[in-house]
């Protein structure tokens, strides 16, 4: 989809939405473009290095993103209004190779909240309000809930 001209992209997305409404279709839509994902999807799973790190309904995810990778992705969405500004979260550090992933949290090499525990233990997903799932260690490391 990203290789297409923007106007063609919009036509295809609108066609997909029309077909979804008309026939009650379910799509699994994979993209780096979260503004397109927001337009098309009802429920969003965020994946980092092959790991599901957050799962939520669209409204909840954009209102209350919990995982630092989700926060960085959403902060990078361009705002089509030059008078508005959003603070971008620029991730530092290296992306680990998926062939030899780190022992602990796969995001620990780039996470601003990473603690020593994160490098040793791989977090599991935890249910929180509104069916959001997120890494348990993040709760302790970032002090947010
Ligand atoms: S487990 Fe640690 S390194 Fe991984 S996302 Fe949570 S706080 Fe960051």
Boltz pocket constraint, residues with backbone or C-beta under 6 A from the ligand:
constraints:
  - pocket:
      binder: B
      contacts: [[A, 68], [A, 105], [A, 106], [A, 107], [A, 108], [A, 109], [A, 111], [A, 112], [A, 113], [A, 114], [A, 115], [A, 118], [A, 121], [A, 123], [A, 135], [A, 137], [A, 138], [A, 139], [A, 141], [A, 142]]
      max_distance: 6.0
